[in-house]
């Protein structure tokens, strides 16, 4: 059926084409007319593999980096999916922190790229209690896009650990990371039978009806809108969520992060909010080079039980992470007889 429009947003998927394009246009041309079409861009300097395919006639892509593994660590590796915007320039490059971290931590890194026009949420972005998380194939072209991603993730269990798939997103990518996380909790088939194990949002949150704030897409309230981008639901086993937000973010006010944290906890998830004073909307690896390491510690990817506790000071967490790395280096030196 037709989506229940949120604020008249028209860059959602094929059903929006029916409402916004003339009948004589094919689906690809229609998508181009309303700002979805053309080609997504996946940037790689050769260190990552780029997967290219078509969704409803629109060229899409994502990048995947598989680090070399030590002889003592040949078991399946955790998978971290980083969700960026239209041009995935921060993730799949060997000179950026994400790939450097993935090599050190021996984690498979997958970098997603939105279609021109942004990420496409189910049911036109309208989420309410009677349609909590619209995640079927016909709800959004990006559900089909994610089928391609999870087909690769689930395709080789000797490399990808299906119990350790984590999703990270910034801004609107963080909104889509929420959508993917809660869709995974109810989606089978090509998405696999296991939900996402952990979620990290950067400058993203949960919009509630009549909360008085805008979000990354500046979507207005509508008659049926209760949540955006998704309704946090119970995840089994319980989800670990780490939220990163700056108090002075004018694009996505911190109230959204507080609302997401509360909703996650109410749904039975572990939710920790890390705050900054003056980073605005720029919670990125460029601004915080140690960010991937801190997220990995918080989610328990490289340090189990690290996400225990409530509301840690981010500076303390980063210090603890650095101290742990220093202690590991000292231990290694002792084993090699370099120090006494």
Phi and psi restraints in degrees (value plus and minus 20) as a CYANA .aco file:
   2 UNK   PHI     -93.6   -53.6
   2 UNK   PSI     123.6   163.6
   3 UNK   PHI     -90.5   -50.5
   3 UNK   PSI     135.1   175.1
   4 UNK   PHI    -110.2   -70.2
   4 UNK   PSI      77.2   117.2
   5 UNK   PHI     -78.7   -38.7
   5 UNK   PSI     117.2   157.2
   6 UNK   PHI    -120.9   -80.9
   6 UNK   PSI      89.9   129.9
   7 UNK   PHI      40.5    80.5
   7 UNK   PSI       2.3    42.3
   8 UNK   PHI      54.0    94.0
   8 UNK   PSI      -8.5    31.5
   9 UNK   PHI     -79.7   -39.7
   9 UNK   PSI     112.9   152.9
  10 UNK   PHI    -140.2  -100.2
  10 UNK   PSI     -10.2    29.8
  11 UNK   PHI    -129.0   -89.0
  11 UNK   PSI      41.3    81.3
  12 UNK   PHI    -132.9   -92.9
  12 UNK   PSI     -60.4   -20.4
  13 UNK   PHI     147.2   187.2
  13 UNK   PSI    -184.7  -144.7
  14 UNK   PHI     -83.8   -43.8
  14 UNK   PSI     -53.6   -13.6
  15 UNK   PHI     -85.1   -45.1
  15 UNK   PSI     -50.4   -10.4
  16 UNK   PHI     -91.9   -51.9
  16 UNK   PSI     -45.0    -5.0
  17 UNK   PHI     -83.4   -43.4
  17 UNK   PSI     -57.4   -17.4
  18 UNK   PHI     -78.3   -38.3
  18 UNK   PSI     -56.9   -16.9
  19 UNK   PHI    -106.5   -66.5
  19 UNK   PSI     -40.2    -0.2
  20 UNK   PHI    -138.5   -98.5
  20 UNK   PSI     -22.6    17.4
  21 UNK   PHI    -146.4  -106.4
  21 UNK   PSI     134.9   174.9
  22 UNK   PHI     -94.7   -54.7
  22 UNK   PSI     137.6   177.6
  23 UNK   PHI     -87.1   -47.1
  23 UNK   PSI     -38.4     1.6
  24 UNK   PHI    -107.9   -67.9
  24 UNK   PSI     -16.6    23.4
  25 UNK   PHI    -115.9   -75.9
  25 UNK   PSI     118.1   158.1
  26 UNK   PHI     -96.3   -56.3
  26 UNK   PSI     150.5   190.5
  27 UNK   PHI     -82.7   -42.7
  27 UNK   PSI     -58.1   -18.1
  28 UNK   PHI     -85.1   -45.1
  28 UNK   PSI     -66.3   -26.3
  29 UNK   PHI     -85.4   -45.4
  29 UNK   PSI     -56.5   -16.5
  30 UNK   PHI     -81.1   -41.1
  30 UNK   PSI     -67.0   -27.0
  31 UNK   PHI     -80.7   -40.7
  31 UNK   PSI     -57.1   -17.1
  32 UNK   PHI     -86.6   -46.6
  32 UNK   PSI     -58.5   -18.5
  33 UNK   PHI     -83.5   -43.5
  33 UNK   PSI     -56.6   -16.6
  34 UNK   PHI    -116.9   -76.9
  34 UNK   PSI      -9.4    30.6
  35 UNK   PHI      74.6   114.6
  35 UNK   PSI      -8.9    31.1
  36 UNK   PHI    -117.3   -77.3
  36 UNK   PSI     -50.0   -10.0
  37 UNK   PHI     -97.4   -57.4
  37 UNK   PSI    -174.5  -134.5
  38 UNK   PHI      50.7    90.7
  38 UNK   PSI    -156.7  -116.7
  39 UNK   PHI    -152.7  -112.7
  39 UNK   PSI     113.4   153.4
  40 UNK   PHI     -93.3   -53.3
  40 UNK   PSI     134.3   174.3
  41 UNK   PHI    -136.4   -96.4
  41 UNK   PSI     102.0   142.0
  42 UNK   PHI    -133.7   -93.7
  42 UNK   PSI      91.7   131.7
  43 UNK   PHI    -111.7   -71.7
  43 UNK   PSI     110.1   150.1
  44 UNK   PHI    -166.3  -126.3
  44 UNK   PSI     122.9   162.9
  45 UNK   PHI    -115.4   -75.4
  45 UNK   PSI      -0.2    39.8
  46 UNK   PHI      83.3   123.3
  46 UNK   PSI     -35.5     4.5
  47 UNK   PHI     -97.1   -57.1
  47 UNK   PSI     -44.4    -4.4
  48 UNK   PHI    -132.7   -92.7
  48 UNK   PSI     129.8   169.8
  49 UNK   PHI    -104.5   -64.5
  49 UNK   PSI     119.5   159.5
  50 UNK   PHI    -127.8   -87.8
  50 UNK   PSI     105.5   145.5
  51 UNK   PHI    -120.9   -80.9
  51 UNK   PSI     106.3   146.3
  52 UNK   PHI    -142.9  -102.9
  52 UNK   PSI     119.2   159.2
  53 UNK   PHI    -182.1  -142.1
  53 UNK   PSI     155.1   195.1
  54 UNK   PHI    -135.7   -95.7
  54 UNK   PSI     120.5   160.5
  55 UNK   PHI    -144.8  -104.8
  55 UNK   PSI      94.8   134.8
  56 UNK   PHI      33.8    73.8
  56 UNK   PSI      18.1    58.1
  57 UNK   PHI      62.2   102.2
  57 UNK   PSI     -19.6    20.4
  58 UNK   PHI    -122.9   -82.9
  58 UNK   PSI     109.4   149.4
  59 UNK   PHI     -90.6   -50.6
  59 UNK   PSI     107.3   147.3
  60 UNK   PHI    -149.9  -109.9
  60 UNK   PSI     149.3   189.3
  61 UNK   PHI    -183.0  -143.0
  61 UNK   PSI     143.8   183.8
  62 UNK   PHI    -172.8  -132.8
  62 UNK   PSI     142.2   182.2
  63 UNK   PHI    -134.8   -94.8
  63 UNK   PSI     130.0   170.0
  64 UNK   PHI    -157.1  -117.1
  64 UNK   PSI     107.9   147.9
  65 UNK   PHI    -135.9   -95.9
  65 UNK   PSI     103.0   143.0
  66 UNK   PHI    -131.7   -91.7
  66 UNK   PSI      94.8   134.8
  67 UNK   PHI     -93.0   -53.0
  67 UNK   PSI     139.2   179.2
  68 UNK   PHI     -91.8   -51.8
  68 UNK   PSI     123.9   163.9
  69 UNK   PHI    -129.7   -89.7
  69 UNK   PSI     126.3   166.3
  70 UNK   PHI     -95.5   -55.5
  70 UNK   PSI     142.0   182.0
  71 UNK   PHI     -83.0   -43.0
  71 UNK   PSI     -45.5    -5.5
  72 UNK   PHI    -109.7   -69.7
  72 UNK   PSI     -20.3    19.7
  73 UNK   PHI    -154.8  -114.8
  73 UNK   PSI      41.1    81.1
  74 UNK   PHI    -116.5   -76.5
  74 UNK   PSI     -14.9    25.1
  75 UNK   PHI     -93.4   -53.4
  75 UNK   PSI     148.0   188.0
  76 UNK   PHI     -78.8   -38.8
  76 UNK   PSI     122.6   162.6
  77 UNK   PHI    -119.0   -79.0
  77 UNK   PSI     132.6   172.6
  78 UNK   PHI     -81.5   -41.5
  78 UNK   PSI     137.3   177.3
  79 UNK   PHI    -142.3  -102.3
  79 UNK   PSI     108.3   148.3
  80 UNK   PHI    -136.4   -96.4
  80 UNK   PSI     101.8   141.8
  81 UNK   PHI    -121.5   -81.5
  81 UNK   PSI      96.3   136.3
  82 UNK   PHI    -121.8   -81.8
  82 UNK   PSI     105.3   145.3
  83 UNK   PHI    -128.0   -88.0
  83 UNK   PSI      94.9   134.9
  84 UNK   PHI    -130.0   -90.0
  84 UNK   PSI    -187.1  -147.1
  85 UNK   PHI    -110.1   -70.1
  85 UNK   PSI    -160.7  -120.7
  86 UNK   PHI     -89.4   -49.4
  86 UNK   PSI     -48.5    -8.5
  87 UNK   PHI    -146.5  -106.5
  87 UNK   PSI      86.7   126.7
  88 UNK   PHI     -97.5   -57.5
  88 UNK   PSI      58.2    98.2
  89 UNK   PHI    -121.7   -81.7
  89 UNK   PSI     -34.2     5.8
  90 UNK   PHI    -113.3   -73.3
  90 UNK   PSI     -35.8     4.2
  91 UNK   PHI    -123.4   -83.4
  91 UNK   PSI     -80.5   -40.5
  92 UNK   PHI    -110.6   -70.6
  92 UNK   PSI      32.6    72.6
  93 UNK   PHI    -153.6  -113.6
  93 UNK   PSI     118.2   158.2
  94 UNK   PHI     -89.6   -49.6
  94 UNK   PSI     -36.1     3.9
  95 UNK   PHI    -113.9   -73.9
  95 UNK   PSI     -11.7    28.3
  96 UNK   PHI    -127.4   -87.4
  96 UNK   PSI     137.3   177.3
  97 UNK   PHI     -82.5   -42.5
  97 UNK   PSI     -53.2   -13.2
  98 UNK   PHI     -82.5   -42.5
  98 UNK   PSI     -66.9   -26.9
  99 UNK   PHI     -92.4   -52.4
  99 UNK   PSI     -56.7   -16.7
 100 UNK   PHI     -81.7   -41.7
 100 UNK   PSI     -62.7   -22.7
 101 UNK   PHI     -84.1   -44.1
 101 UNK   PSI     -64.1   -24.1
 102 UNK   PHI     -80.0   -40.0
 102 UNK   PSI     -58.3   -18.3
 103 UNK   PHI     -87.0   -47.0
 103 UNK   PSI     -64.9   -24.9
 104 UNK   PHI     -86.3   -46.3
 104 UNK   PSI     -60.8   -20.8
 105 UNK   PHI    -106.7   -66.7
 105 UNK   PSI     -26.9    13.1
 106 UNK   PHI      35.6    75.6
 106 UNK   PSI      39.6    79.6
 107 UNK   PHI    -145.8  -105.8
 107 UNK   PSI     116.1   156.1
 108 UNK   PHI     -94.4   -54.4
 108 UNK   PSI     110.0   150.0
 109 UNK   PHI    -131.3   -91.3
 109 UNK   PSI     106.0   146.0
 110 UNK   PHI    -140.0  -100.0
 110 UNK   PSI     105.8   145.8
 111 UNK   PHI    -132.2   -92.2
 111 UNK   PSI      99.4   139.4
 112 UNK   PHI    -116.0   -76.0
 112 UNK   PSI     136.3   176.3
 113 UNK   PHI    -155.8  -115.8
 113 UNK   PSI     110.2   150.2
 114 UNK   PHI     -92.1   -52.1
 114 UNK   PSI     137.5   177.5
 115 UNK   PHI     -90.7   -50.7
 115 UNK   PSI     132.9   172.9
 116 UNK   PHI     -72.3   -32.3
 116 UNK   PSI     108.5   148.5
 117 UNK   PHI      90.8   130.8
 117 UNK   PSI     -35.0     5.0
 118 UNK   PHI      83.8   123.8
 118 UNK   PSI     157.4   197.4
 119 UNK   PHI     -90.9   -50.9
 119 UNK   PSI     125.7   165.7
 120 UNK   PHI    -129.4   -89.4
 120 UNK   PSI      93.9   133.9
 121 UNK   PHI    -114.6   -74.6
 121 UNK   PSI     130.7   170.7
 122 UNK   PHI     -83.1   -43.1
 122 UNK   PSI     127.9   167.9
 123 UNK   PHI      37.3    77.3
 123 UNK   PSI      15.6    55.6
 124 UNK   PHI      45.9    85.9
 124 UNK   PSI      -1.7    38.3
 125 UNK   PHI      64.7   104.7
 125 UNK   PSI     -15.2    24.8
 126 UNK   PHI    -111.4   -71.4
 126 UNK   PSI      95.6   135.6
 127 UNK   PHI    -145.7  -105.7
 127 UNK   PSI     108.5   148.5
 128 UNK   PHI    -167.4  -127.4
 128 UNK   PSI     155.8   195.8
 129 UNK   PHI     -81.6   -41.6
 129 UNK   PSI     -48.1    -8.1
 130 UNK   PHI    -105.8   -65.8
 130 UNK   PSI     -27.6    12.4
 131 UNK   PHI    -169.2  -129.2
 131 UNK   PSI      45.5    85.5
 132 UNK   PHI     -81.6   -41.6
 132 UNK   PSI     -68.6   -28.6
 133 UNK   PHI    -160.9  -120.9
 133 UNK   PSI      70.9   110.9
 134 UNK   PHI     -91.1   -51.1
 134 UNK   PSI      84.4   124.4
 135 UNK   PHI    -145.9  -105.9
 135 UNK   PSI      -5.8    34.2
 136 UNK   PHI     -98.8   -58.8
 136 UNK   PSI     144.3   184.3
 137 UNK   PHI     -76.0   -36.0
 137 UNK   PSI     -56.5   -16.5
 138 UNK   PHI    -101.7   -61.7
 138 UNK   PSI     -26.3    13.7
 139 UNK   PHI     -96.8   -56.8
 139 UNK   PSI     -51.1   -11.1
 140 UNK   PHI    -182.8  -142.8
 140 UNK   PSI     121.0   161.0
 141 UNK   PHI     -83.2   -43.2
 141 UNK   PSI     -45.5    -5.5
 142 UNK   PHI     -97.7   -57.7
 142 UNK   PSI     -34.4     5.6
 143 UNK   PHI     -86.6   -46.6
 143 UNK   PSI     -60.2   -20.2
 144 UNK   PHI     -86.6   -46.6
 144 UNK   PSI     -59.7   -19.7
 145 UNK   PHI     -78.7   -38.7
 145 UNK   PSI     -64.2   -24.2
 146 UNK   PHI     -88.3   -48.3
 146 UNK   PSI     -45.3    -5.3
 147 UNK   PHI     -79.7   -39.7
 147 UNK   PSI     -60.7   -20.7
 148 UNK   PHI     -83.4   -43.4
 148 UNK   PSI     -61.9   -21.9
 149 UNK   PHI     -83.9   -43.9
 149 UNK   PSI     -69.3   -29.3
 150 UNK   PHI     -92.1   -52.1
 150 UNK   PSI     -43.2    -3.2
 151 UNK   PHI     -83.0   -43.0
 151 UNK   PSI     -57.9   -17.9
 152 UNK   PHI     -91.9   -51.9
 152 UNK   PSI     -64.3   -24.3
 153 UNK   PHI     -79.9   -39.9
 153 UNK   PSI     -63.7   -23.7
 154 UNK   PHI    -105.2   -65.2
 154 UNK   PSI     -25.5    14.5
 155 UNK   PHI     -96.8   -56.8
 155 UNK   PSI     -39.5     0.5
 156 UNK   PHI    -161.5  -121.5
 156 UNK   PSI      63.1   103.1
 157 UNK   PHI     -86.2   -46.2
 157 UNK   PSI     -33.0     7.0
 158 UNK   PHI     -94.8   -54.8
 158 UNK   PSI     -39.8     0.2
 159 UNK   PHI    -126.6   -86.6
 159 UNK   PSI     -64.0   -24.0
 160 UNK   PHI    -122.2   -82.2
 160 UNK   PSI     103.3   143.3
 161 UNK   PHI    -101.6   -61.6
 161 UNK   PSI      90.2   130.2
 162 UNK   PHI     -88.2   -48.2
 162 UNK   PSI     -35.6     4.4
 163 UNK   PHI    -108.3   -68.3
 163 UNK   PSI     -25.3    14.7
 164 UNK   PHI    -151.0  -111.0
 164 UNK   PSI      43.7    83.7
 165 UNK   PHI    -127.9   -87.9
 165 UNK   PSI     103.8   143.8
 166 UNK   PHI    -142.0  -102.0
 166 UNK   PSI     127.6   167.6
 167 UNK   PHI    -143.1  -103.1
 167 UNK   PSI     112.0   152.0
 168 UNK   PHI    -148.3  -108.3
 168 UNK   PSI     116.7   156.7
 169 UNK   PHI    -170.0  -130.0
 169 UNK   PSI     127.6   167.6
 170 UNK   PHI    -131.9   -91.9
 170 UNK   PSI     117.6   157.6
 171 UNK   PHI      39.8    79.8
 171 UNK   PSI    -148.2  -108.2
 172 UNK   PHI     -83.2   -43.2
 172 UNK   PSI     -49.7    -9.7
 173 UNK   PHI     -82.8   -42.8
 173 UNK   PSI     -53.2   -13.2
 174 UNK   PHI     -88.9   -48.9
 174 UNK   PSI     -56.2   -16.2
 175 UNK   PHI     -81.5   -41.5
 175 UNK   PSI     -64.9   -24.9
 176 UNK   PHI     -89.0   -49.0
 176 UNK   PSI     -51.0   -11.0
 177 UNK   PHI     -81.9   -41.9
 177 UNK   PSI     -59.0   -19.0
 178 UNK   PHI     -82.5   -42.5
 178 UNK   PSI     -66.3   -26.3
 179 UNK   PHI     -78.7   -38.7
 179 UNK   PSI     -66.5   -26.5
 180 UNK   PHI     -82.7   -42.7
 180 UNK   PSI     -61.8   -21.8
 181 UNK   PHI     -80.6   -40.6
 181 UNK   PSI     -68.0   -28.0
 182 UNK   PHI    -102.1   -62.1
 182 UNK   PSI     -42.9    -2.9
 183 UNK   PHI     -87.7   -47.7
 183 UNK   PSI     -58.2   -18.2
 184 UNK   PHI     -84.2   -44.2
 184 UNK   PSI     -45.9    -5.9
 185 UNK   PHI     -91.6   -51.6
 185 UNK   PSI     -36.9     3.1
 186 UNK   PHI    -146.7  -106.7
 186 UNK   PSI     -19.6    20.4
 187 UNK   PHI    -122.1   -82.1
 187 UNK   PSI     110.0   150.0
 188 UNK   PHI    -130.0   -90.0
 188 UNK   PSI    -173.3  -133.3
 189 UNK   PHI      44.6    84.6
 189 UNK   PSI    -147.2  -107.2
 190 UNK   PHI     -85.2   -45.2
 190 UNK   PSI     -41.1    -1.1
 191 UNK   PHI     -99.4   -59.4
 191 UNK   PSI     -32.0     8.0
 192 UNK   PHI      74.0   114.0
 192 UNK   PSI     152.4   192.4
 193 UNK   PHI    -122.0   -82.0
 193 UNK   PSI     -18.2    21.8
 194 UNK   PHI    -136.9   -96.9
 194 UNK   PSI     116.4   156.4
 195 UNK   PHI     -95.5   -55.5
 195 UNK   PSI     144.5   184.5
 196 UNK   PHI     -78.1   -38.1
 196 UNK   PSI     118.2   158.2
 197 UNK   PHI    -105.0   -65.0
 197 UNK   PSI     -48.1    -8.1
 198 UNK   PHI    -173.3  -133.3
 198 UNK   PSI     129.8   169.8
 199 UNK   PHI    -150.4  -110.4
 199 UNK   PSI     112.6   152.6
 200 UNK   PHI    -146.5  -106.5
 200 UNK   PSI     105.7   145.7
 201 UNK   PHI    -133.8   -93.8
 201 UNK   PSI     117.9   157.9
 202 UNK   PHI    -139.0   -99.0
 202 UNK   PSI      95.0   135.0
 203 UNK   PHI      37.7    77.7
 203 UNK   PSI      25.1    65.1
 204 UNK   PHI    -162.7  -122.7
 204 UNK   PSI     141.7   181.7
 205 UNK   PHI    -186.7  -146.7
 205 UNK   PSI    -181.7  -141.7
 206 UNK   PHI    -135.6   -95.6
 206 UNK   PSI     102.7   142.7
 207 UNK   PHI    -111.8   -71.8
 207 UNK   PSI     113.2   153.2
 208 UNK   PHI    -133.9   -93.9
 208 UNK   PSI     133.1   173.1
 209 UNK   PHI     -78.5   -38.5
 209 UNK   PSI     112.7   152.7
 210 UNK   PHI      40.0    80.0
 210 UNK   PSI      11.5    51.5
 211 UNK   PHI    -104.0   -64.0
 211 UNK   PSI     -27.8    12.2
 212 UNK   PHI      61.0   101.0
 212 UNK   PSI     -11.6    28.4
 213 UNK   PHI    -146.6  -106.6
 213 UNK   PSI     133.8   173.8
 214 UNK   PHI    -116.0   -76.0
 214 UNK   PSI     150.1   190.1
 215 UNK   PHI    -147.5  -107.5
 215 UNK   PSI    -180.7  -140.7
 216 UNK   PHI     -80.7   -40.7
 216 UNK   PSI     -44.0    -4.0
 217 UNK   PHI    -126.8   -86.8
 217 UNK   PSI     -18.9    21.1
 218 UNK   PHI      32.8    72.8
 218 UNK   PSI      22.7    62.7
 219 UNK   PHI     -97.9   -57.9
 219 UNK   PSI     115.9   155.9
 220 UNK   PHI    -106.2   -66.2
 220 UNK   PSI     144.1   184.1
 221 UNK   PHI     -89.9   -49.9
 221 UNK   PSI     130.1   170.1
 222 UNK   PHI    -152.1  -112.1
 222 UNK   PSI     153.8   193.8
 223 UNK   PHI     -78.1   -38.1
 223 UNK   PSI     -60.2   -20.2
 224 UNK   PHI    -118.6   -78.6
 224 UNK   PSI     -24.8    15.2
 225 UNK   PHI     -93.0   -53.0
 225 UNK   PSI     109.2   149.2
 226 UNK   PHI    -142.9  -102.9
 226 UNK   PSI     -51.9   -11.9
 227 UNK   PHI    -161.6  -121.6
 227 UNK   PSI     132.0   172.0
 228 UNK   PHI    -174.9  -134.9
 228 UNK   PSI     114.9   154.9
 229 UNK   PHI    -110.0   -70.0
 229 UNK   PSI     -31.8     8.2
 230 UNK   PHI    -177.1  -137.1
 230 UNK   PSI     141.2   181.2
 231 UNK   PHI    -113.2   -73.2
 231 UNK   PSI      96.9   136.9
 232 UNK   PHI     -79.1   -39.1
 232 UNK   PSI     104.8   144.8
 233 UNK   PHI    -142.0  -102.0
 233 UNK   PSI     148.1   188.1
 234 UNK   PHI     -84.8   -44.8
 234 UNK   PSI     114.7   154.7
 235 UNK   PHI    -138.4   -98.4
 235 UNK   PSI     112.3   152.3
 236 UNK   PHI    -140.8  -100.8
 236 UNK   PSI     100.4   140.4
 237 UNK   PHI     -87.7   -47.7
 237 UNK   PSI     143.4   183.4
 238 UNK   PHI     -75.2   -35.2
 238 UNK   PSI     121.8   161.8
 239 UNK   PHI     -99.8   -59.8
 239 UNK   PSI     122.5   162.5
 240 UNK   PHI    -121.7   -81.7
 240 UNK   PSI     105.5   145.5
 241 UNK   PHI    -146.6  -106.6
 241 UNK   PSI     113.5   153.5
 242 UNK   PHI    -143.9  -103.9
 242 UNK   PSI     100.8   140.8
 243 UNK   PHI    -130.9   -90.9
 243 UNK   PSI     115.4   155.4
 244 UNK   PHI    -144.7  -104.7
 244 UNK   PSI     104.3   144.3
 245 UNK   PHI    -171.6  -131.6
 245 UNK   PSI     125.0   165.0
 246 UNK   PHI    -118.3   -78.3
 246 UNK   PSI     119.9   159.9
 247 UNK   PHI     -85.8   -45.8
 247 UNK   PSI     -40.9    -0.9
 248 UNK   PHI    -124.4   -84.4
 248 UNK   PSI      -0.7    39.3
 249 UNK   PHI     -88.4   -48.4
 249 UNK   PSI      94.2   134.2
 250 UNK   PHI    -111.3   -71.3
 250 UNK   PSI     -35.5     4.5
 251 UNK   PHI    -102.0   -62.0
 251 UNK   PSI     -67.4   -27.4
 252 UNK   PHI    -148.7  -108.7
 252 UNK   PSI      70.9   110.9
 253 UNK   PHI     -75.5   -35.5
 253 UNK   PSI     130.4   170.4
 254 UNK   PHI     -83.0   -43.0
 254 UNK   PSI     -38.6     1.4
 255 UNK   PHI     -75.3   -35.3
 255 UNK   PSI     -54.2   -14.2
 256 UNK   PHI     -84.1   -44.1
 256 UNK   PSI     -60.1   -20.1
 257 UNK   PHI     -87.7   -47.7
 257 UNK   PSI     -60.1   -20.1
 258 UNK   PHI     -83.5   -43.5
 258 UNK   PSI     -59.2   -19.2
 259 UNK   PHI     -86.8   -46.8
 259 UNK   PSI     -58.3   -18.3
 260 UNK   PHI     -85.5   -45.5
 260 UNK   PSI     -64.9   -24.9
 261 UNK   PHI     -78.5   -38.5
 261 UNK   PSI     -66.2   -26.2
 262 UNK   PHI     -83.6   -43.6
 262 UNK   PSI     -62.7   -22.7
 263 UNK   PHI     -87.4   -47.4
 263 UNK   PSI     -58.4   -18.4
 264 UNK   PHI     -82.9   -42.9
 264 UNK   PSI     -65.2   -25.2
 265 UNK   PHI     -85.0   -45.0
 265 UNK   PSI     -58.7   -18.7
 266 UNK   PHI     -83.6   -43.6
 266 UNK   PSI     -48.2    -8.2
 267 UNK   PHI    -107.5   -67.5
 267 UNK   PSI     -17.9    22.1
 268 UNK   PHI      75.4   115.4
 268 UNK   PSI     -11.6    28.4
 269 UNK   PHI    -110.5   -70.5
 269 UNK   PSI     138.4   178.4
 270 UNK   PHI    -105.5   -65.5
 270 UNK   PSI     103.1   143.1
 271 UNK   PHI    -153.5  -113.5
 271 UNK   PSI     102.5   142.5
 272 UNK   PHI    -141.7  -101.7
 272 UNK   PSI     109.6   149.6
 273 UNK   PHI    -127.0   -87.0
 273 UNK   PSI      98.5   138.5
 274 UNK   PHI    -120.7   -80.7
 274 UNK   PSI     111.1   151.1
 275 UNK   PHI    -140.3  -100.3
 275 UNK   PSI     131.0   171.0
 276 UNK   PHI    -140.0  -100.0
 276 UNK   PSI     139.7   179.7
 277 UNK   PHI    -109.3   -69.3
 277 UNK   PSI     -58.0   -18.0
 278 UNK   PHI    -166.9  -126.9
 278 UNK   PSI      22.1    62.1
 279 UNK   PHI    -119.3   -79.3
 279 UNK   PSI     -23.2    16.8
 280 UNK   PHI      40.1    80.1
 280 UNK   PSI    -151.2  -111.2
 281 UNK   PHI    -116.7   -76.7
 281 UNK   PSI     -14.5    25.5
 282 UNK   PHI    -119.6   -79.6
 282 UNK   PSI      40.2    80.2
 283 UNK   PHI    -110.5   -70.5
 283 UNK   PSI      64.4   104.4
 284 UNK   PHI    -152.7  -112.7
 284 UNK   PSI     147.8   187.8
 285 UNK   PHI     -85.0   -45.0
 285 UNK   PSI     -51.7   -11.7
 286 UNK   PHI     -82.0   -42.0
 286 UNK   PSI     -58.3   -18.3
 287 UNK   PHI    -103.0   -63.0
 287 UNK   PSI     -54.2   -14.2
 288 UNK   PHI    -149.7  -109.7
 288 UNK   PSI      68.3   108.3
 289 UNK   PHI     -78.1   -38.1
 289 UNK   PSI     -47.5    -7.5
 290 UNK   PHI    -107.1   -67.1
 290 UNK   PSI     -14.2    25.8
 291 UNK   PHI     -76.9   -36.9
 291 UNK   PSI     -66.8   -26.8
 292 UNK   PHI     -78.5   -38.5
 292 UNK   PSI     -59.0   -19.0
 293 UNK   PHI     -86.0   -46.0
 293 UNK   PSI     -60.5   -20.5
 294 UNK   PHI     -87.7   -47.7
 294 UNK   PSI     -61.6   -21.6
 295 UNK   PHI     -82.0   -42.0
 295 UNK   PSI     -62.6   -22.6
 296 UNK   PHI     -81.9   -41.9
 296 UNK   PSI     -58.5   -18.5
 297 UNK   PHI     -87.2   -47.2
 297 UNK   PSI     -65.3   -25.3
 298 UNK   PHI     -83.3   -43.3
 298 UNK   PSI     -62.2   -22.2
 299 UNK   PHI     -98.1   -58.1
 299 UNK   PSI     -31.7     8.3
 300 UNK   PHI      60.6   100.6
 300 UNK   PSI       2.0    42.0
 301 UNK   PHI     -91.9   -51.9
 301 UNK   PSI     -66.8   -26.8
 302 UNK   PHI    -131.1   -91.1
 302 UNK   PSI     -24.4    15.6
 303 UNK   PHI    -163.9  -123.9
 303 UNK   PSI      70.2   110.2
 304 UNK   PHI     -74.4   -34.4
 304 UNK   PSI     126.2   166.2
 305 UNK   PHI      51.2    91.2
 305 UNK   PSI     -12.7    27.3
 306 UNK   PHI     -90.6   -50.6
 306 UNK   PSI     -42.3    -2.3
 307 UNK   PHI    -109.0   -69.0
 307 UNK   PSI     -11.5    28.5
 308 UNK   PHI     -90.0   -50.0
 308 UNK   PSI     123.1   163.1
 309 UNK   PHI      91.4   131.4
 309 UNK   PSI    -196.9  -156.9
 310 UNK   PHI    -160.0  -120.0
 310 UNK   PSI     110.5   150.5
 311 UNK   PHI      32.2    72.2
 311 UNK   PSI      37.0    77.0
 312 UNK   PHI     -91.9   -51.9
 312 UNK   PSI     134.0   174.0
 313 UNK   PHI     -94.2   -54.2
 313 UNK   PSI     109.0   149.0
 314 UNK   PHI     -82.3   -42.3
 314 UNK   PSI     -57.7   -17.7
 315 UNK   PHI     -82.9   -42.9
 315 UNK   PSI     -60.2   -20.2
 316 UNK   PHI     -84.2   -44.2
 316 UNK   PSI     -60.3   -20.3
 317 UNK   PHI     -83.9   -43.9
 317 UNK   PSI     -63.0   -23.0
 318 UNK   PHI     -85.7   -45.7
 318 UNK   PSI     -58.7   -18.7
 319 UNK   PHI     -83.2   -43.2
 319 UNK   PSI     -64.2   -24.2
 320 UNK   PHI     -81.9   -41.9
 320 UNK   PSI     -60.1   -20.1
 321 UNK   PHI     -83.3   -43.3
 321 UNK   PSI     -64.9   -24.9
 322 UNK   PHI     -84.5   -44.5
 322 UNK   PSI     -58.4   -18.4
 323 UNK   PHI     -85.8   -45.8
 323 UNK   PSI     -59.3   -19.3
 324 UNK   PHI     -81.7   -41.7
 324 UNK   PSI     -62.8   -22.8
 325 UNK   PHI     -82.8   -42.8
 325 UNK   PSI     -60.4   -20.4
 326 UNK   PHI     -83.2   -43.2
 326 UNK   PSI     -62.3   -22.3
 327 UNK   PHI     -84.6   -44.6
 327 UNK   PSI     -57.1   -17.1
 328 UNK   PHI     -84.5   -44.5
 328 UNK   PSI     -60.8   -20.8
 329 UNK   PHI     -83.2   -43.2
 329 UNK   PSI     -61.1   -21.1
 330 UNK   PHI     -84.9   -44.9
 330 UNK   PSI     -62.2   -22.2
 331 UNK   PHI     -81.6   -41.6
 331 UNK   PSI     -61.7   -21.7
 332 UNK   PHI     -84.0   -44.0
 332 UNK   PSI     -60.4   -20.4
 333 UNK   PHI     -84.4   -44.4
 333 UNK   PSI     -58.6   -18.6
 334 UNK   PHI     -83.1   -43.1
 334 UNK   PSI     -61.1   -21.1
 335 UNK   PHI     -83.6   -43.6
 335 UNK   PSI     -54.3   -14.3
 336 UNK   PHI    -106.0   -66.0
 336 UNK   PSI     -23.0    17.0
 337 UNK   PHI      54.4    94.4
 337 UNK   PSI       1.8    41.8
 338 UNK   PHI    -102.7   -62.7
 338 UNK   PSI     -44.4    -4.4
 339 UNK   PHI    -151.6  -111.6
 339 UNK   PSI     142.8   182.8
